[in-house]
Each structure stands twice: as C-alpha cells, then as structure tokens.
C-alpha cells in the first residue's frame, strides 16, 4: 500500500498527473457535492449529539478529537459509503481508467489530505469563535435569515432535514468570509504546496535549476501588510475578505493547474460544519 502512494495525483507529474486529474476532478463538481450534502449533514448530526453531555457537566474536553473522528466519518461515508459513526468510540463513468495501483494511492492520499486538514481548520475556527463572540453573533444572524430545511434530502430522518442544503450554504456570504479568514491565518497545507522545476528557469534574475523543489512561504504571504492591510493582518477580521486582493495573496490550497483537487469539497465541508457549530 505504501508503495502505491507514489502513483497518486500528488506525487505524479506530466502526462501521468494530467490523466489522473481528468479522472478525479469530476468527483468534486458542484453536482457531486450537492449529492453528498445529506451524508455530511448526517455526520454533523451524529457529532452534535455528543456535545450536550459536556455542556451539562461543565467539564473541559478536547473538541479536536471529536473533529478528527467526525471528519473521518465524512470521508468514509462520502467516498466509500461506509458509516463509521466514529464519534461514538458513485463514481463517474469515464473513458479514462486508473490502474489498481493508482486507485489505491489516491484513496490513501485523499484520506490523509482530507482528514487532518479539515479537522485542524475546524479546531482553529472554534478557537476564533471562542475569542470573538461578536463574530459568532454575526454568523448566527446570517444563519437565522436563511431557510434551514434541506431540499437535497428525501429521507425520513427529521434531524438531518433541519440542516441547509448545498444551495443554501452557497448563500452564506459572511460564513464564506469567516472560513476564508480562518484559512488565511491558519493555512493547512504548507508542506504540500511545492513545485518541481522541470527545466532550468530564471525568474527575476534568480536561477532555478532543473530538479529543484520550490516551496512557497504561505505564512509570509498571508501575513503581508501590503497584501492584507490596512487592517492588521495578525488580527482575525473576516470582513477583510470583501476586498479584492492580488490573485496570489491567498494560497491555502495552492494555485494553478495543480491546485488542491478537492478545494471545493474542503470549503463546503468546513462551512457546513462551522454552521453546525454556530447552531450548537
């Protein structure tokens, strides 16, 4: 299995990477994400059932552990159709096909990439909500203005029906700013955003030799005062996301053709889970 991870979309390059990208990208289209909404809502519902006991007891607990278990549950339900309920102790047809090695490698990388990143972002989001009750109130006000009954779900579980569907989530402009600000201040894929020089290149007088690995200093970019002012970039301020910035000022998922393939999935899942936190 470990040998297979080097055949996945993350480690591949050239035509091998392009072929995998063409097969995998449709999985994260808006229509596919809309189909996943009831599954994500079910995971949120199971997660929220675990929190009241802590509120009643008033004891301290590590919510990050709950986030990691819930995120794994989302991945297993949406990607593999497995209901882990871990918080308790349809593939597109294509003219392209992947080998067993590539399938195994991509399954592994999707679990790793989607598990730790989303749960960590949720932990940071919770931290900022605890520090800024005024922002929590703004999020709650936005949620209260929108219809929360899901139209994507046609099952009988009344608990799942109370969550908004994909289209409603897309209307949450302040929630989107909030999530973007979390990812600006706490980028989650720093080591994953790298580029491999395929030939000798000169950029602004700097020679980059073929074979060199280039890493972007995301924190330096995300905290640059010229890019993110006039407000202090070290201050959590969602409203700054309303201002149009340089296209390379915000790179939590990378940029260009090799941008994170499931960026939409990550953002949507984070928004839905943050919405659940605000409601709780």
Backbone as CSV, one residue per row, in Angstrom:
resi,resn,N_x,N_y,N_z,CA_x,CA_y,CA_z,C_x,C_y,C_z
1,UNK,0.840,-1.210,0.000,0.000,0.000,0.000,0.873,1.256,0.000
2,UNK,1.934,1.263,0.834,2.789,2.429,0.907,3.514,2.669,-0.413
3,UNK,3.828,1.585,-1.133,4.460,1.746,-2.442,3.519,2.420,-3.428
4,UNK,2.206,2.193,-3.239,1.230,2.719,-4.191,1.009,4.219,-4.079
5,UNK,1.358,4.802,-2.932,1.065,6.228,-2.762,1.894,7.072,-3.725
6,UNK,2.997,6.557,-4.209,3.821,7.329,-5.134,3.265,7.299,-6.555
7,UNK,2.128,6.589,-6.733,1.451,6.590,-8.022,0.247,7.527,-8.018
8,UNK,0.027,8.259,-6.891,-1.181,9.080,-6.790,-0.994,10.432,-7.451
9,UNK,-2.068,11.220,-7.430,-2.083,12.504,-8.115,-1.122,13.508,-7.491
10,UNK,-0.813,13.339,-6.214,0.067,14.268,-5.517,1.522,14.104,-5.961
11,UNK,1.962,12.864,-6.130,3.358,12.599,-6.461,3.602,12.490,-7.967
12,UNK,2.559,12.333,-8.757,2.731,12.161,-10.200,3.023,13.495,-10.877
13,UNK,3.522,13.418,-12.095,3.807,14.629,-12.864,3.562,14.345,-14.344
14,UNK,3.545,15.418,-15.139,3.410,15.264,-16.574,2.115,14.597,-16.987
15,UNK,2.203,13.737,-17.980,1.020,13.075,-18.529,0.347,12.163,-17.514
16,UNK,1.133,11.547,-16.627,0.542,10.669,-15.595,-0.336,11.474,-14.651
17,UNK,0.149,12.662,-14.243,-0.660,13.520,-13.372,-1.902,14.020,-14.100
18,UNK,-1.731,14.444,-15.344,-2.846,15.003,-16.115,-3.963,13.974,-16.286
19,UNK,-3.598,12.742,-16.534,-4.591,11.681,-16.732,-5.388,11.430,-15.463
20,UNK,-4.709,11.400,-14.333,-5.397,11.186,-13.066,-6.282,12.369,-12.714
21,UNK,-5.798,13.575,-12.992,-6.581,14.778,-12.695,-7.888,14.783,-13.485
22,UNK,-7.824,14.353,-14.750,-9.020,14.321,-15.584,-10.041,13.320,-15.057
23,UNK,-9.587,12.237,-14.488,-10.494,11.226,-13.967,-11.082,11.657,-12.624
24,UNK,-10.262,12.259,-11.781,-10.656,12.538,-10.401,-11.451,13.832,-10.256
25,UNK,-11.119,14.866,-11.042,-11.742,16.182,-10.869,-13.268,16.163,-10.870
26,UNK,-13.935,15.411,-11.769,-15.404,15.417,-11.770,-16.027,14.953,-10.456
27,UNK,-15.254,14.215,-9.653,-15.775,13.745,-8.366,-16.115,14.900,-7.445
28,UNK,-15.449,16.052,-7.629,-15.631,17.185,-6.737,-16.381,18.330,-7.414
29,UNK,-17.211,18.003,-8.412,-18.038,19.015,-9.066,-19.163,19.447,-8.134
30,UNK,-19.803,20.566,-8.473,-20.896,21.074,-7.641,-22.031,20.058,-7.528
31,UNK,-22.335,19.373,-8.622,-23.427,18.391,-8.593,-23.100,17.223,-7.666
32,UNK,-21.842,16.798,-7.667,-21.433,15.703,-6.786,-21.474,16.144,-5.325
33,UNK,-20.993,17.369,-5.072,-21.013,17.871,-3.703,-22.440,18.023,-3.192
34,UNK,-23.344,18.396,-4.095,-24.747,18.529,-3.708,-25.318,17.172,-3.299
35,UNK,-24.903,16.130,-3.992,-25.355,14.783,-3.656,-24.808,14.337,-2.303
36,UNK,-23.651,14.873,-1.914,-23.034,14.488,-0.649,-23.646,15.197,0.549
37,UNK,-24.429,16.253,0.303,-24.950,17.081,1.399,-25.654,16.285,2.492
38,UNK,-26.583,15.378,2.158,-27.246,14.621,3.224,-26.280,13.761,4.025
39,UNK,-25.241,13.255,3.376,-24.258,12.436,4.079,-23.467,13.282,5.071
40,UNK,-23.053,14.487,4.627,-22.328,15.389,5.519,-23.220,15.813,6.672
41,UNK,-24.485,16.115,6.367,-25.418,16.517,7.419,-25.617,15.414,8.449
42,UNK,-25.629,14.168,7.983,-25.762,13.053,8.911,-24.581,12.969,9.855
43,UNK,-23.394,13.232,9.347,-22.190,13.217,10.185,-22.239,14.347,11.212
44,UNK,-22.689,15.539,10.773,-22.806,16.675,11.686,-23.807,16.358,12.799
45,UNK,-24.913,15.734,12.421,-25.936,15.395,13.396,-25.387,14.438,14.456
46,UNK,-24.656,13.427,14.024,-24.063,12.475,14.970,-23.051,13.167,15.869
47,UNK,-22.288,14.097,15.288,-21.291,14.840,16.061,-21.961,15.684,17.146
48,UNK,-23.025,16.389,16.769,-23.665,17.295,17.719,-24.336,16.563,18.877
49,UNK,-24.686,15.326,18.676,-25.306,14.555,19.757,-24.323,14.276,20.894
50,UNK,-23.025,14.390,20.610,-22.014,14.073,21.619,-21.669,15.266,22.497
51,UNK,-22.063,16.482,22.085,-21.624,17.680,22.795,-22.461,18.053,24.027
52,UNK,-23.787,17.846,24.033,-24.582,18.304,25.180,-24.110,17.780,26.526
53,UNK,-23.609,16.554,26.582,-23.193,15.986,27.866,-22.049,16.802,28.472
54,UNK,-21.172,17.334,27.605,-20.082,18.169,28.112,-20.612,19.511,28.590
55,UNK,-21.592,20.055,27.874,-22.187,21.333,28.278,-22.905,21.190,29.619
56,UNK,-23.575,20.052,29.806,-24.310,19.828,31.057,-23.358,19.631,32.230
57,UNK,-22.264,18.918,31.997,-21.318,18.646,33.082,-20.394,19.818,33.359
58,UNK,-20.209,20.663,32.347,-19.325,21.800,32.517,-17.852,21.428,32.585
59,UNK,-17.524,20.229,32.122,-16.137,19.779,32.198,-15.380,20.165,30.929
60,UNK,-14.070,20.227,31.035,-13.240,20.513,29.876,-13.093,19.245,29.029
61,UNK,-13.025,19.428,27.723,-12.811,18.298,26.833,-12.104,18.793,25.575
62,UNK,-11.472,17.888,24.885,-10.710,18.221,23.678,-11.603,18.024,22.456
63,UNK,-12.132,19.136,21.943,-13.058,19.044,20.809,-12.339,18.632,19.528
64,UNK,-11.022,18.820,19.500,-10.256,18.434,18.306,-10.384,16.939,18.035
65,UNK,-10.454,16.137,19.084,-10.624,14.685,18.907,-11.962,14.381,18.243
66,UNK,-13.000,15.114,18.634,-14.309,14.929,18.017,-14.282,15.345,16.545
67,UNK,-13.584,16.438,16.265,-13.495,16.898,14.882,-12.797,15.864,14.005
68,UNK,-11.729,15.272,14.512,-10.999,14.281,13.719,-11.867,13.054,13.452
69,UNK,-12.614,12.620,14.456,-13.483,11.463,14.264,-14.614,11.773,13.289
70,UNK,-15.171,12.982,13.410,-16.255,13.367,12.514,-15.754,13.508,11.076
71,UNK,-14.580,14.100,10.906,-14.028,14.257,9.565,-13.780,12.913,8.910
72,UNK,-13.267,11.962,9.673,-13.068,10.623,9.124,-14.404,9.989,8.750
73,UNK,-15.433,10.262,9.529,-16.762,9.740,9.229,-17.275,10.321,7.919
74,UNK,-17.050,11.636,7.701,-17.468,12.280,6.445,-16.756,11.647,5.257
75,UNK,-15.446,11.443,5.387,-14.673,10.844,4.300,-15.178,9.442,3.988
76,UNK,-15.399,8.646,5.020,-15.824,7.258,4.807,-17.218,7.184,4.204
77,UNK,-18.120,8.036,4.654,-19.492,7.998,4.114,-19.543,8.506,2.675
78,UNK,-18.860,9.627,2.417,-18.943,10.239,1.085,-18.116,9.496,0.048
79,UNK,-16.946,9.023,0.442,-16.042,8.407,-0.527,-16.246,6.901,-0.669
80,UNK,-16.592,6.254,0.446,-16.639,4.798,0.421,-17.994,4.212,0.791
81,UNK,-18.949,5.061,1.176,-20.262,4.551,1.547,-20.262,3.785,2.847
82,UNK,-19.295,4.085,3.714,-19.169,3.378,4.997,-19.592,4.316,6.115
83,UNK,-20.527,3.859,6.940,-20.975,4.643,8.087,-20.167,4.198,9.297
84,UNK,-19.125,4.960,9.632,-18.262,4.557,10.742,-18.848,4.954,12.086
85,UNK,-19.659,6.050,12.106,-20.130,6.652,13.353,-18.980,6.692,14.344
86,UNK,-17.818,7.153,13.862,-16.593,7.106,14.633,-16.644,8.001,15.848
87,UNK,-17.616,8.909,15.920,-17.686,9.797,17.071,-18.195,9.068,18.296
88,UNK,-18.609,7.835,18.167,-19.053,7.041,19.291,-17.939,6.142,19.790
89,UNK,-16.784,6.032,20.019,-15.697,5.130,20.348,-15.990,4.033,19.371
90,UNK,-20.635,7.309,-5.963,-20.916,6.702,-7.199,-19.925,7.249,-8.172
91,UNK,-19.249,6.547,-8.541,-18.096,7.039,-9.285,-18.459,7.410,-10.714
92,UNK,-17.948,8.543,-11.209,-18.262,9.000,-12.568,-17.677,8.047,-13.604
93,UNK,-18.513,7.679,-14.615,-18.022,6.868,-15.714,-17.141,7.745,-16.601
94,UNK,-16.058,7.175,-17.048,-15.118,7.950,-17.841,-14.448,7.079,-18.874
95,UNK,-14.015,7.732,-19.939,-13.259,6.995,-20.947,-11.866,6.696,-20.424
96,UNK,-11.472,7.383,-19.340,-10.181,7.120,-18.727,-10.356,6.092,-17.619
97,UNK,-9.337,5.315,-17.375,-9.351,4.356,-16.289,-8.036,4.439,-15.539
98,UNK,-8.086,4.155,-14.253,-6.887,4.145,-13.442,-6.536,2.713,-13.076
99,UNK,-5.257,2.448,-12.934,-4.819,1.119,-12.521,-5.114,0.929,-11.038
100,UNK,-5.022,-0.315,-10.587,-5.247,-0.614,-9.175,-4.253,0.144,-8.295
101,UNK,-3.013,0.261,-8.770,-2.002,0.988,-8.008,-2.394,2.444,-7.831
102,UNK,-2.846,3.077,-8.916,-3.218,4.496,-8.847,-4.451,4.698,-7.979
103,UNK,-5.413,3.773,-8.066,-6.615,3.874,-7.235,-6.248,3.774,-5.762
104,UNK,-5.415,2.799,-5.425,-5.011,2.605,-4.034,-4.252,3.830,-3.522
105,UNK,-3.349,4.346,-4.364,-2.574,5.505,-3.938,-3.425,6.728,-3.706
106,UNK,-4.406,6.963,-4.579,-5.269,8.145,-4.433,-6.226,8.010,-3.266
107,UNK,-6.713,6.803,-2.997,-7.558,6.598,-1.818,-6.786,6.978,-0.563
108,UNK,-5.547,6.522,-0.493,-4.717,6.814,0.676,-4.483,8.313,0.823
109,UNK,-4.130,8.977,-0.275,-3.795,10.400,-0.194,-5.025,11.239,0.113
110,UNK,-6.214,10.828,-0.359,-7.433,11.582,-0.071,-7.793,11.493,1.411
111,UNK,-7.584,10.320,2.000,-7.856,10.172,3.430,-6.916,11.053,4.238
112,UNK,-5.628,10.987,3.906,-4.632,11.788,4.625,-4.886,13.275,4.434
113,UNK,-5.127,13.691,3.182,-5.298,15.109,2.877,-6.593,15.672,3.444
114,UNK,-7.661,14.886,3.433,-8.951,15.394,3.877,-9.201,15.271,5.361
115,UNK,-8.490,14.363,6.006,-8.739,14.071,7.424,-8.138,15.129,8.342
116,UNK,-6.836,15.248,8.313,-6.143,16.150,9.235,-6.408,17.614,8.906
117,UNK,-6.474,17.939,7.615,-6.625,19.338,7.220,-7.955,19.929,7.666
118,UNK,-9.044,19.218,7.379,-10.368,19.750,7.717,-10.575,19.816,9.219
119,UNK,-10.175,18.762,9.927,-10.364,18.751,11.380,-9.530,19.844,12.045
120,UNK,-8.331,20.095,11.540,-7.494,21.156,12.102,-8.101,22.530,11.839
121,UNK,-8.625,22.737,10.639,-9.275,24.015,10.319,-10.478,24.256,11.213
122,UNK,-11.240,23.210,11.487,-12.398,23.341,12.371,-11.973,23.713,13.787
123,UNK,-10.861,23.146,14.231,-10.361,23.473,15.566,-9.965,24.948,15.638
124,UNK,-9.296,25.439,14.603,-8.928,26.857,14.576,-10.173,27.742,14.477
125,UNK,-11.166,27.299,13.717,-12.410,28.068,13.600,-13.095,28.180,14.956
126,UNK,-13.128,27.085,15.692,-13.733,27.090,17.022,-12.973,28.013,17.962
127,UNK,-11.660,27.991,17.843,-10.810,28.866,18.666,-11.149,30.335,18.424
128,UNK,-11.297,30.704,17.141,-11.595,32.103,16.819,-13.012,32.485,17.230
129,UNK,-13.944,31.561,17.132,-15.307,31.852,17.579,-15.347,32.079,19.088
130,UNK,-14.535,31.320,19.815,-14.480,31.482,21.268,-13.856,32.830,21.633
131,UNK,-12.910,33.300,20.830,-12.234,34.571,21.085,-13.068,35.760,20.653
132,UNK,-13.975,35.552,19.693,-14.731,36.662,19.114,-16.236,36.356,19.126
133,UNK,-16.883,36.514,20.262,-18.330,36.261,20.326,-19.135,37.162,19.395
134,UNK,-18.596,38.341,19.063,-19.303,39.229,18.136,-19.382,38.616,16.741
135,UNK,-18.324,37.924,16.331,-18.325,37.253,15.037,-19.296,36.079,15.067
136,UNK,-19.336,35.373,16.180,-20.286,34.276,16.332,-21.718,34.785,16.176
137,UNK,-22.006,35.949,16.746,-23.344,36.535,16.637,-23.676,36.888,15.191
138,UNK,-22.699,37.399,14.446,-22.930,37.723,13.037,-23.229,36.458,12.227
139,UNK,-22.500,35.406,12.509,-22.742,34.139,11.825,-24.127,33.604,12.160
140,UNK,-24.489,33.685,13.428,-25.795,33.207,13.852,-26.905,34.008,13.183
141,UNK,-26.714,35.323,13.071,-27.723,36.173,12.438,-27.894,35.798,10.968
142,UNK,-26.791,35.506,10.284,-26.880,35.108,8.881,-27.610,33.778,8.745
143,UNK,-27.297,32.852,9.624,-27.948,31.533,9.592,-29.446,31.672,9.843
144,UNK,-29.813,32.534,10.785,-31.225,32.702,11.137,-32.046,33.293,9.985
145,UNK,-31.395,33.984,9.069,-32.106,34.617,7.960,-32.387,33.658,6.809
146,UNK,-31.769,32.489,6.825,-31.891,31.553,5.713,-32.738,30.344,6.097
147,UNK,-33.493,29.804,5.151,-34.267,28.586,5.435,-33.320,27.410,5.655
148,UNK,-33.520,26.686,6.740,-32.581,25.629,7.088,-33.053,24.241,6.682
149,UNK,-34.283,24.112,6.241,-34.766,22.782,5.880,-34.131,22.329,4.571
150,UNK,-33.565,21.139,4.587,-32.853,20.638,3.416,-33.812,20.130,2.355
151,UNK,-33.518,20.535,1.100,-34.275,20.017,-0.031,-33.510,18.925,-0.765
152,UNK,-32.240,18.734,-0.374,-31.428,17.706,-1.012,-31.699,16.322,-0.414
153,UNK,-32.356,16.304,0.743,-32.543,15.048,1.471,-34.005,14.628,1.408
154,UNK,-34.260,13.399,0.965,-35.639,12.915,0.858,-35.894,11.734,1.783
155,UNK,-35.058,11.593,2.819,-35.231,10.503,3.774,-36.213,10.866,4.875
156,UNK,-36.251,10.028,5.896,-37.230,10.202,6.975,-36.619,10.763,8.251
157,UNK,-35.316,10.959,8.286,-34.660,11.440,9.500,-34.900,12.940,9.649
158,UNK,-35.754,13.309,10.593,-36.094,14.713,10.790,-34.904,15.528,11.258
159,UNK,-33.954,14.890,11.973,-32.777,15.602,12.456,-31.914,16.088,11.293
160,UNK,-31.769,15.251,10.276,-30.939,15.630,9.124,-31.634,16.702,8.293
161,UNK,-32.970,16.667,8.244,-33.714,17.643,7.454,-33.524,19.079,7.948
162,UNK,-33.119,19.240,9.219,-33.009,20.594,9.774,-31.792,21.347,9.246
163,UNK,-30.869,20.647,8.582,-29.675,21.304,8.071,-29.918,21.856,6.669
164,UNK,-29.224,22.959,6.318,-29.419,23.556,4.993,-28.814,22.701,3.889
165,UNK,-29.375,22.827,2.682,-28.817,22.074,1.570,-27.672,22.854,0.939
166,UNK,-27.117,22.303,-0.123,-25.924,22.862,-0.765,-26.169,24.280,-1.263
167,UNK,-27.315,24.518,-1.889,-27.606,25.837,-2.448,-27.734,26.899,-1.367
168,UNK,-28.299,26.523,-0.216,-28.450,27.469,0.887,-27.082,27.840,1.454
169,UNK,-26.231,26.834,1.603,-24.884,27.083,2.122,-24.136,28.062,1.230
170,UNK,-24.338,27.960,-0.076,-23.650,28.833,-1.026,-24.056,30.298,-0.855
171,UNK,-25.174,30.568,-0.189,-25.642,31.937,0.014,-25.072,32.586,1.273
172,UNK,-24.345,31.824,2.064,-23.831,32.323,3.336,-22.542,33.114,3.096
173,UNK,-22.682,34.375,2.736,-21.526,35.194,2.373,-20.614,35.461,3.567
174,UNK,-21.193,35.751,4.731,-20.341,36.023,5.892,-19.649,34.750,6.363
175,UNK,-20.342,33.620,6.279,-19.721,32.349,6.639,-18.541,32.061,5.716
176,UNK,-18.705,32.381,4.442,-17.622,32.178,3.484,-16.421,33.056,3.837
177,UNK,-16.686,34.309,4.225,-15.601,35.198,4.640,-14.917,34.668,5.897
178,UNK,-15.721,34.153,6.815,-15.173,33.617,8.057,-14.234,32.448,7.781
179,UNK,-14.675,31.498,6.956,-13.849,30.330,6.634,-12.587,30.766,5.904
180,UNK,-12.712,31.716,4.982,-11.545,32.203,4.242,-10.530,32.864,5.169
181,UNK,-11.019,33.583,6.162,-10.115,34.232,7.109,-9.425,33.202,7.992
182,UNK,-10.140,32.158,8.368,-9.517,31.072,9.129,-8.375,30.455,8.324
183,UNK,-8.632,30.183,7.045,-7.617,29.562,6.201,-6.480,30.526,5.871
184,UNK,-6.753,31.827,5.898,-5.668,32.798,5.698,-4.723,32.776,6.884
185,UNK,-5.278,32.831,8.083,-4.447,32.903,9.273,-3.845,31.556,9.650
186,UNK,-4.544,30.488,9.299,-4.072,29.148,9.670,-4.057,28.243,8.439
187,UNK,-3.190,28.526,7.470,-3.127,27.660,6.273,-2.748,26.245,6.674
188,UNK,-3.341,25.278,6.002,-3.269,23.898,6.481,-2.456,22.963,5.606
189,UNK,-1.955,23.446,4.477,-1.243,22.536,3.574,0.089,23.129,3.148
190,UNK,0.794,23.703,4.118,2.034,24.411,3.790,3.048,23.530,3.063
191,UNK,3.284,22.347,3.581,4.309,21.483,3.009,3.840,20.841,1.705
192,UNK,2.538,20.858,1.476,2.021,20.232,0.267,2.064,21.138,-0.954
193,UNK,2.276,22.447,-0.717,2.302,23.394,-1.832,3.740,23.587,-2.265
194,UNK,4.154,22.806,-3.204,5.514,22.869,-3.717,5.485,22.681,-5.228
195,UNK,6.544,23.062,-5.875,6.657,22.894,-7.318,8.033,22.333,-7.645
196,UNK,8.057,21.468,-8.640,9.277,20.806,-9.069,9.693,21.395,-10.412
197,UNK,10.881,21.989,-10.457,11.365,22.611,-11.693,11.680,21.532,-12.722
198,UNK,10.985,21.558,-13.852,11.173,20.563,-14.892,12.316,20.931,-15.844
199,UNK,12.767,22.190,-15.762,13.889,22.632,-16.585,14.533,23.837,-15.899
200,UNK,15.724,24.181,-16.324,16.388,25.367,-15.782,15.536,26.594,-16.085
201,UNK,15.309,27.408,-15.063,14.427,28.564,-15.203,15.043,29.775,-14.511
202,UNK,14.827,30.948,-15.062,15.281,32.188,-14.439,14.068,33.062,-14.172
203,UNK,13.856,33.420,-12.900,12.723,34.267,-12.505,13.273,35.478,-11.766
204,UNK,13.060,36.657,-12.330,13.537,37.915,-11.760,15.023,37.840,-11.415
205,UNK,15.786,37.249,-12.313,17.230,37.189,-12.139,17.722,36.045,-11.272
206,UNK,16.802,35.288,-10.719,17.181,34.155,-9.861,17.122,32.876,-10.680
207,UNK,18.218,32.140,-10.710,18.286,30.895,-11.475,17.769,29.731,-10.647
208,UNK,16.802,29.023,-11.189,16.262,27.821,-10.545,16.654,26.635,-11.421
209,UNK,17.484,25.770,-10.901,17.991,24.653,-11.682,16.959,23.546,-11.816
210,UNK,17.038,22.832,-12.901,16.158,21.695,-13.137,16.264,20.697,-11.978
211,UNK,15.111,20.214,-11.513,15.092,19.261,-10.408,14.921,19.899,-9.045
212,UNK,15.020,21.232,-8.975,14.866,21.918,-7.689,13.421,21.832,-7.202
213,UNK,13.250,21.738,-5.900,11.928,21.761,-5.272,11.725,23.139,-4.663
214,UNK,10.655,23.814,-5.062,10.376,25.176,-4.605,9.167,25.161,-3.673
215,UNK,9.351,25.714,-2.490,8.261,25.837,-1.522,7.843,27.303,-1.403
216,UNK,6.554,27.539,-1.324,6.043,28.892,-1.106,5.919,29.154,0.390
217,UNK,6.363,30.311,0.829,6.218,30.700,2.232,4.817,31.291,2.411
218,UNK,3.854,30.418,2.654,2.455,30.841,2.712,2.219,31.819,3.857
219,UNK,2.821,31.565,5.004,2.612,32.464,6.139,3.113,33.870,5.832
220,UNK,4.253,33.967,5.178,4.786,35.277,4.833,3.824,36.021,3.911
221,UNK,3.226,35.305,2.969,2.273,35.914,2.035,0.981,36.284,2.753
222,UNK,0.444,35.384,3.551,-0.852,35.592,4.200,-0.812,36.651,5.308
223,UNK,0.396,36.985,5.778,0.503,37.992,6.833,1.206,39.259,6.344
224,UNK,1.311,39.394,5.045,1.942,40.573,4.461,1.004,41.781,4.592
225,UNK,1.487,42.851,5.192,0.656,44.035,5.448,0.248,44.737,4.152
226,UNK,1.126,44.719,3.152,0.782,45.359,1.889,-0.314,44.591,1.153
227,UNK,-0.331,43.275,1.308,-1.329,42.457,0.634,-2.647,42.413,1.394
228,UNK,-2.586,42.487,2.728,-3.792,42.244,3.530,-4.187,43.416,4.426
229,UNK,-3.548,44.575,4.255,-3.949,45.749,5.009,-5.227,46.355,4.439
230,UNK,-5.676,47.490,4.991,-4.980,48.257,6.032,-5.126,47.691,7.435
231,UNK,-6.059,46.760,7.640,-6.196,46.163,8.966,-4.980,45.287,9.271
232,UNK,-4.657,45.187,10.524,-3.523,44.372,10.959,-3.733,42.929,10.502
233,UNK,-2.837,42.374,9.688,-3.015,41.003,9.202,-2.934,39.952,10.309
234,UNK,-2.435,40.351,11.484,-2.380,39.418,12.612,-3.677,39.440,13.424
235,UNK,-4.616,40.254,12.987,-5.922,40.331,13.642,-6.931,39.527,12.828
236,UNK,-7.764,38.749,13.516,-8.799,37.973,12.842,-9.938,38.907,12.475
237,UNK,-10.109,39.121,11.167,-11.077,40.110,10.679,-11.693,39.604,9.382
238,UNK,-12.787,38.850,9.448,-13.396,38.257,8.250,-13.746,39.273,7.172
239,UNK,-14.121,40.486,7.570,-14.560,41.484,6.598,-13.463,41.872,5.605
240,UNK,-12.207,41.597,5.940,-11.124,41.933,5.010,-11.245,41.127,3.715
241,UNK,-11.961,40.008,3.774,-12.119,39.149,2.598,-13.034,39.773,1.547
242,UNK,-13.723,40.856,1.906,-14.575,41.546,0.929,-13.757,42.333,-0.095
243,UNK,-12.545,42.695,0.274,-11.683,43.484,-0.604,-10.968,42.578,-1.603
244,UNK,-10.986,42.985,-2.866,-10.301,42.210,-3.890,-8.798,42.325,-3.689
245,UNK,-8.126,41.173,-3.637,-6.688,41.144,-3.393,-5.938,40.646,-4.623
246,UNK,-4.626,40.709,-4.523,-3.773,40.155,-5.567,-4.094,38.661,-5.709
247,UNK,-4.170,38.139,-6.931,-4.553,36.729,-7.118,-3.639,35.726,-6.425
248,UNK,-2.414,36.153,-6.075,-1.501,35.254,-5.386,-1.393,35.561,-3.895
249,UNK,-2.293,36.415,-3.395,-2.230,36.779,-1.981,-2.854,35.710,-1.083
250,UNK,-3.709,34.895,-1.649,-4.445,33.886,-0.868,-4.196,32.519,-1.497
251,UNK,-3.354,31.698,-0.857,-2.953,30.427,-1.477,-2.997,29.254,-0.497
252,UNK,-4.052,29.113,0.306,-4.083,27.978,1.239,-4.173,26.624,0.541
253,UNK,-4.658,26.620,-0.713,-4.783,25.372,-1.466,-3.847,25.334,-2.670
254,UNK,-2.910,26.276,-2.728,-2.067,26.365,-3.901,-2.769,27.125,-5.006
255,UNK,-2.126,27.224,-6.157,-2.716,27.897,-7.312,-2.299,27.166,-8.574
256,UNK,-2.974,27.498,-9.668,-2.609,26.908,-10.939,-3.238,25.539,-11.162
257,UNK,-2.807,24.854,-12.195,-3.403,23.553,-12.549,-3.304,22.512,-11.443
258,UNK,-2.280,22.623,-10.601,-2.088,21.623,-9.548,-2.677,22.069,-8.210
259,UNK,-3.556,23.048,-8.261,-4.270,23.446,-7.050,-4.997,22.235,-6.478
260,UNK,-5.145,22.204,-5.163,-5.807,21.082,-4.485,-7.084,20.690,-5.220
261,UNK,-7.187,19.419,-5.593,-8.298,18.960,-6.431,-9.630,19.017,-5.706
262,UNK,-9.624,18.872,-4.371,-10.896,18.878,-3.640,-11.065,20.139,-2.818
263,UNK,-10.574,21.279,-3.354,-10.707,22.539,-2.638,-12.169,22.877,-2.367
264,UNK,-13.043,22.652,-3.344,-14.471,22.946,-3.145,-15.056,22.084,-2.041
265,UNK,-14.669,20.814,-2.025,-15.172,19.900,-1.002,-14.739,20.346,0.383
266,UNK,-13.476,20.760,0.508,-12.960,21.198,1.793,-13.685,22.433,2.299
267,UNK,-13.892,23.420,1.410,-14.556,24.661,1.807,-16.008,24.395,2.190
268,UNK,-16.714,23.623,1.363,-18.121,23.326,1.646,-18.253,22.568,2.959
269,UNK,-17.402,21.576,3.158,-17.485,20.805,4.405,-17.200,21.698,5.597
270,UNK,-16.208,22.573,5.488,-15.881,23.472,6.589,-17.038,24.414,6.889
271,UNK,-17.660,24.970,5.845,-18.787,25.879,6.045,-19.944,25.160,6.717
272,UNK,-20.240,23.953,6.266,-21.368,23.217,6.835,-21.095,22.867,8.301
273,UNK,-19.877,22.490,8.595,-19.559,22.119,9.966,-19.498,23.344,10.859
274,UNK,-18.974,24.455,10.340,-18.977,25.691,11.110,-20.398,26.176,11.383
275,UNK,-21.263,25.974,10.395,-22.673,26.322,10.569,-23.286,25.480,11.698
276,UNK,-22.885,24.227,11.752,-23.368,23.354,12.825,-22.871,23.809,14.184
277,UNK,-21.610,24.268,14.225,-21.036,24.775,15.474,-21.808,26.000,15.936
278,UNK,-22.082,26.915,15.008,-22.790,28.144,15.365,-24.188,27.841,15.901
279,UNK,-24.841,26.854,15.269,-26.176,26.487,15.745,-26.126,25.858,17.124
280,UNK,-25.051,25.121,17.391,-24.911,24.473,18.700,-24.658,25.500,19.789
